[in-house]
Amino acid sequence: MLGREITKHGLLREKKITKLSRELKAVLDLLNKKFNQSIEWNILGTSPFRRAENGLNAFNDLKSELNLYGKILTPEQEGTFSYKAVHRLIDDSEKLVIDIGGGSTEFTVRNNNAYNVKSFKFGTSDIRNIIGGPPYFEDDKKSAKKFIEKQFANLESTYFKNNVIFCGGSARNLYQVFTNGNNLDREYLYELNRENIIHSLNKIEMMSLDELINLGYINKYRAEVLYSGIYVIYVILEILSLERIKISPLGIRDGFILSLR
């Protein structure tokens, strides 16, 4: 939602923040009723708030309207929280955790008990601006691939791992597309190979936004960047010379919660 906002306008317009505030308030009201108690919620800002010209002011306005505590995460915090969440499911130290967001992409490994985060200032919304919407043309896909490859041109060897886990909305949506709408079990990682990812891209390539939404498991905000998000995963697979990846049901939010313990 906000990723597309900043790549199109360079800032977060007041009407978008107002809409987000209204939707978050509705969710919080439902959760408070569900748990039948007052809960101290935190709100975390990610790359759209870092990249937008008015990001800090917009985030502070949002906190004030919702009366919540919160902060805008640094890229290092985003990557670290994602890694911590995935590590709960797989404690293999030789792994790379990749989180593709709307406005940034984080590669995180852990060496000598230190989290090494490499953040790239592009996300699914940036690729959506290059690749466009359906139908997708080969020249646009080639341009998007060239752009992605350029971002990773100087990627250090420490980030080349055989065990690569993706987390975040695009990764979860990829799993849903491949399995026709199944949700990930929050206790397990799910493995996909190169052919599975190509199949998923081909499956949605000719679908309109309305057709994607009508699938019932892709919301309208995710539908706009669905193809571009999965395409980024596919290009990364090629860059790292991988035949298979894993998808995590846990991500930044879960890593933040774990860090509070």
C-alpha positions in Angstrom: 0.0 0.0 0.0 2.6 2.6 1.1 5.4 1.2 -1.2 3.4 2.2 -4.3 2.6 5.5 -2.7 6.3 6.6 -2.3 7.4 5.3 -5.7 4.6 7.2 -7.4 4.6 10.4 -5.4 7.8 10.5 -3.4 5.8 11.2 -0.2 3.0 9.8 1.9 -0.1 11.8 1.1 -2.4 12.8 3.9 -5.4 10.9 2.5 -3.3 7.7 2.5 -2.2 8.1 6.1 -5.8 8.9 7.1 -7.0 5.8 5.4 -4.3 3.7 6.9 -5.1 5.1 10.4 -8.8 4.3 10.0 -8.0 0.7 8.9 -5.5 0.1 11.6 -7.9 1.4 14.2 -10.6 -1.0 13.0 -8.2 -3.9 13.3 -7.0 -2.9 16.8 -10.6 -2.5 18.0 -11.4 -6.0 16.8 -8.3 -7.4 18.5 -9.0 -5.7 21.8 -12.5 -7.1 21.8 -11.2 -10.5 20.9 -8.8 -10.6 23.9 -11.3 -8.8 26.1 -8.6 -6.5 27.5 -6.6 -3.5 26.8 -3.3 -4.3 25.1 -0.3 -2.1 24.6 0.3 -2.2 20.9 3.4 -1.0 19.1 3.6 0.2 15.5 6.6 -0.2 13.4 7.5 1.8 10.3 9.6 0.3 7.5 11.1 1.5 4.2 8.2 3.7 2.9 8.5 5.9 6.0 12.3 6.0 5.5 12.1 6.9 1.9 9.2 9.4 1.9 10.1 13.1 2.0 7.6 13.5 4.9 8.1 10.0 6.3 9.0 11.0 9.9 6.1 13.5 10.2 3.7 11.1 8.6 4.7 8.3 11.1 4.4 10.7 14.1 1.0 11.7 12.9 -0.1 8.1 12.6 1.2 7.3 16.1 -0.6 10.3 17.5 -3.9 9.4 15.9 -3.8 5.9 17.1 -2.2 6.7 20.5 0.4 4.1 20.0 4.1 3.6 20.8 6.4 2.9 17.9 9.4 3.7 15.8 10.7 3.6 12.2 13.0 0.7 11.9 16.4 1.0 10.4 17.3 -1.4 7.5 19.6 -3.2 10.0 16.7 -3.7 12.4 14.4 -5.0 9.6 17.0 -7.6 8.6 17.8 -8.6 12.1 14.2 -9.1 13.1 13.5 -11.1 10.0 16.6 -13.3 10.7 15.5 -13.9 14.3 12.1 -14.9 13.2 13.4 -17.4 10.7 16.0 -18.7 13.2 13.2 -19.8 15.5 12.2 -22.3 12.8 15.6 -23.3 11.5 18.8 -22.9 13.6 21.2 -23.6 10.7 23.9 -20.9 11.0 24.8 -21.1 7.3 21.6 -19.5 6.0 20.7 -16.3 4.2 17.4 -14.7 5.0 15.9 -12.4 2.4 13.0 -10.0 3.1 11.5 -8.2 0.0 9.4 -5.3 1.0 7.5 -2.6 -0.9 10.4 -0.2 -0.8 13.5 -2.1 0.3 15.1 -5.6 0.2 17.2 -6.9 3.0 19.8 -9.8 2.8 20.8 -11.0 6.3 23.4 -13.5 7.5 24.9 -14.1 10.9 28.7 -14.4 11.4 30.4 -14.7 14.8 27.1 -13.8 16.6 26.8 -10.6 14.6 24.0 -9.9 12.2 25.2 -8.7 8.8 22.5 -6.9 6.9 22.8 -5.7 3.4 19.9 -3.4 2.4 19.0 -2.4 -1.1 16.8 0.6 -1.7 14.3 -1.0 -4.0 11.3 -3.3 -3.5 8.3 -4.7 -5.2 6.8 -1.3 -5.9 9.9 -0.1 -7.7 9.8 -3.2 -9.9 6.1 -2.7 -10.5 6.9 0.7 -11.9 9.3 -0.9 -14.4 7.5 -4.1 -15.3 4.0 -2.5 -15.4 0.7 -4.3 -15.0 -0.8 -7.2 -17.0 -0.2 -8.0 -19.7 3.5 -8.2 -19.0 5.8 -7.6 -22.0 9.2 -9.3 -22.5 11.0 -6.0 -23.0 9.7 -4.7 -19.6 10.6 -7.9 -17.9 14.1 -7.7 -19.3 14.4 -4.1 -18.1 13.3 -5.2 -14.6 15.8 -8.1 -14.6 18.6 -5.8 -15.7 17.7 -3.3 -12.9 17.6 -6.0 -10.2 20.9 -7.5 -11.4 22.5 -4.1 -11.2 21.4 -3.7 -7.6 23.1 -7.0 -6.7 26.2 -6.5 -8.9 28.6 -6.0 -5.9 27.0 -8.5 -3.5 29.7 -9.9 -1.2 30.5 -13.6 -1.2 29.3 -13.9 2.4 25.7 -13.6 1.2 26.0 -16.5 -1.2 24.5 -19.4 0.7 22.9 -22.7 -0.3 20.2 -22.4 2.3 18.1 -19.3 1.4 14.9 -18.4 3.2 12.5 -15.7 1.9 10.1 -14.0 4.3 7.6 -11.2 3.9 4.4 -10.7 1.9 5.7 -11.5 -1.5 7.1 -14.8 -0.3 3.9 -15.8 1.4 1.9 -14.8 -1.6 4.1 -17.0 -3.8 3.3 -20.0 -1.6 -0.4 -19.2 -1.8 -0.3 -18.9 -5.6 1.5 -22.2 -6.0 -0.8 -24.0 -3.6 -4.0 -22.3 -4.7 -4.6 -20.3 -1.6 -3.2 -22.4 1.2 -1.8 -20.5 4.2 1.6 -21.4 5.6 1.8 -23.3 8.8 3.5 -21.0 11.3 5.7 -23.8 12.6 7.3 -24.9 9.4 9.2 -23.7 6.4 8.0 -24.6 2.9 10.3 -25.5 0.0 9.8 -24.4 -3.6 12.1 -25.2 -6.5 12.8 -23.2 -9.7 10.0 -24.9 -11.7 7.5 -24.2 -9.0 8.3 -20.5 -9.1 8.2 -20.3 -12.9 4.9 -22.2 -12.8 3.5 -19.6 -10.3 4.7 -16.7 -12.6 3.1 -18.2 -15.6 -0.1 -18.9 -13.7 -0.7 -15.2 -12.9 0.9 -13.6 -15.9 -2.3 -13.0 -17.8 -4.6 -12.3 -14.9 -6.0 -8.9 -14.3 -6.0 -7.2 -10.9 -9.7 -8.0 -10.5 -9.1 -11.7 -11.4 -6.3 -11.8 -8.8 -8.5 -10.3 -6.1 -11.3 -12.7 -7.0 -9.0 -15.6 -6.2 -10.0 -14.8 -2.6 -6.6 -15.0 -1.0 -4.8 -11.9 -2.5 -6.0 -8.5 -1.3 -6.1 -5.5 -3.6 -2.9 -4.0 -2.2 -0.9 -7.1 -2.7 -2.5 -7.8 -6.1 -0.8 -4.7 -7.6 2.7 -6.0 -6.7 2.1 -9.7 -6.8 3.8 -10.4 -10.1 6.7 -8.0 -9.5 7.3 -9.5 -6.0 7.5 -13.1 -7.3 9.6 -11.9 -10.3 12.2 -10.5 -7.9 12.4 -13.8 -6.1 12.9 -15.6 -9.4 15.7 -13.2 -10.5 17.4 -13.6 -7.1 17.2 -17.4 -7.6 19.1 -17.0 -10.8 21.7 -14.5 -9.4 22.5 -16.9 -6.5 22.5 -19.9 -8.8 19.9 -21.7 -6.6 17.6 -24.6 -7.6 15.3 -24.2 -4.6 14.4 -21.8 -1.8 12.4 -22.0 1.4 9.5 -19.7 2.4 9.0 -18.6 6.0 5.6 -17.9 7.6 7.4 -15.6 10.1 8.9 -12.2 9.4 9.7 -8.8 10.8 6.8 -8.6 13.2 7.6 -12.0 14.7 11.3 -11.1 15.1 10.4 -7.9 16.9 8.2 -9.8 19.4 11.0 -12.3 20.0 13.4 -9.4 20.7 11.1 -8.2 23.5 11.5 -11.5 25.5 
